[in-house]
Amino acid sequence: MTRQQLIDQIFAKGTYLCVGLDTDPDKIPDHLKGQPDAVFEFNKAIIDATKDYCVAYKINTAFYEAQGLKGWEVMDRTVRYIPATHFTIADAKRGDIGNTSTQYAKAFFEALPFDAITVAPYMGADSVRPFLEYEDKWAIMLGLTSNPGARDFELLDCSRRQDVLVDGVHTQPRAEGKLFEFVLQKGVEWGSSGNLMFVVGATQAAAFAQIRASTPDHFYLVPGVGAQGGSLKDISEAALTADCGLLVNASRAIIYASEGEDFAQEAAAIAQQYAFEMKGYLDGIRRI
Ligand SMILES: O=c1ccn([C@@H]2O[C@H](COP(=O)(O)O)[C@@H](O)[C@H]2O)c(=O)[nH]1
C-alpha cells in the first residue's frame, strides 16, 4: 500500500486505529477453545467486527510462531483474510546481516503478503535496507518503544564529538541526542516517508512533540494505548500532522474486551470508541 492510499483510507474513514491481533489461544473465549480452527475463527470474527473502525491490522508474529507450523498457517490465512483496503503489519521485529534480512523481507513481503514489518535497527543500515527495496512495502523501525526497558538503551544520552571531514579538514562538531534520536535520524537517511515509519510508544507522550519536530513527514506506529495506559489524546495532540502521520495500535483492550460469546461485538464497541475519538482529532487538523 502506498503512503497516499493509506492517507486516503484514514481520511475517508475518519480513523487511524490499528487493531492488534495478538491472539493467545489461552485467552480466547471458552466457547471457541474446543474448535479445531479456534484462533482463525476468533481473528475472523474480530476482523469482521472491527474493520469499519480501523485502517490497519497488526499481527504480532510471536503469538503465531509460538504455535509452530499451525500458527504460521493461521497467520497466513489471517493476513489474507484482512480486506485489501486495510494496511497489514507483521510485528516481527526482525533485522540481521544483509543477506539474512533479505530472507526476512522475502518471508513477510513475498511468502506472506504483509504491507509492513517492524524492524529492530540495532544492527544498522545493512540490516534495514533489504526491507526498503520493495515497492509499496514498508519497514517500521523501532524508535522509542513503549516498554520500561526503553530506558536501558533507547534513552541513553549519546551526545558526542564526531570527526567529520569537511573540504579536506577534520572538524569535530558535537552531535547531541539520545540513542533513539540517532536512530530516527538514520532512519530518515535510509528510507523515505513513503517506505519507512517509526515505532513510538504511546507511553512516551512527553517525547512526542520533539520527535514530531525532528521527523515531521514520517508516520509513527504507536502501540501502548489501552492495556499499557498511553493516552490517545496526548499523542494525537502532539503528533498528528496534516497527513495524519499516526497509526495507533490497541491489541488486548480490543480483542479481549469480553471473554464471552459477545467478544466480537464488545471488540467492535471499543474500536468504535477509539475511532470516534480519533475522528474528533482528525476534524481538528487541516488536510492538505
Ligand atoms: O514499543 C512497542 C513495540 C511494540 N509493541 C507491541 O504492540 C502491541 C501492544 O499490545 P497491547 O495489548 O495493546 O498493549 C503488542 O503486540 C506489543 O508487542 C509494544 O507494545 N510496544
The ligand as a Tripos MOL2 file, in Angstrom:
@<TRIPOS>MOLECULE
LIG
   21    22     1     0     0
SMALL
NO_CHARGES

@<TRIPOS>ATOM
      1 O1          7.1770   -0.3500   21.7300 O.2       1 LIG1
      2 C1          6.4130   -1.2770   21.4620 C.ar      1 LIG1
      3 C2          6.5240   -2.0200   20.2980 C.ar      1 LIG1
      4 C3          5.6090   -2.9990   20.0630 C.ar      1 LIG1
      5 N1          4.6050   -3.2710   20.9270 N.ar      1 LIG1
      6 C4          3.6180   -4.2990   20.5540 C.3       1 LIG1
      7 O2          2.3530   -3.6540   20.3800 O.3       1 LIG1
      8 C5          1.3260   -4.4520   20.9280 C.3       1 LIG1
      9 C6          0.6930   -3.7610   22.1140 C.3       1 LIG1
     10 O3         -0.2960   -4.5670   22.6750 O.3       1 LIG1
     11 P1         -1.3530   -4.0420   23.7940 P.3       1 LIG1
     12 O4         -2.1070   -5.2640   24.1460 O.co2     1 LIG1
     13 O5         -2.2180   -3.0170   23.1110 O.co2     1 LIG1
     14 O6         -0.5650   -3.4820   24.9130 O.co2     1 LIG1
     15 C7          1.9690   -5.7860   21.2630 C.3       1 LIG1
     16 O7          1.9080   -6.6020   20.1170 O.3       1 LIG1
     17 C8          3.4160   -5.4080   21.5510 C.3       1 LIG1
     18 O8          4.3010   -6.4730   21.3220 O.3       1 LIG1
     19 C9          4.5050   -2.5450   22.0830 C.ar      1 LIG1
     20 O9          3.6070   -2.7610   22.9130 O.2       1 LIG1
     21 N2          5.4190   -1.5590   22.3170 N.ar      1 LIG1
@<TRIPOS>BOND
     1     1     2 2
     2     2     3 ar
     3     2    21 ar
     4     3     4 ar
     5     4     5 ar
     6     5     6 1
     7     5    19 ar
     8     6     7 1
     9     6    17 1
    10     7     8 1
    11     8     9 1
    12     8    15 1
    13     9    10 1
    14    10    11 1
    15    11    12 2
    16    11    13 1
    17    11    14 1
    18    15    16 1
    19    15    17 1
    20    17    18 1
    21    19    20 2
    22    19    21 ar
@<TRIPOS>SUBSTRUCTURE
     1 LIG1         1 GROUP 0 **** ****
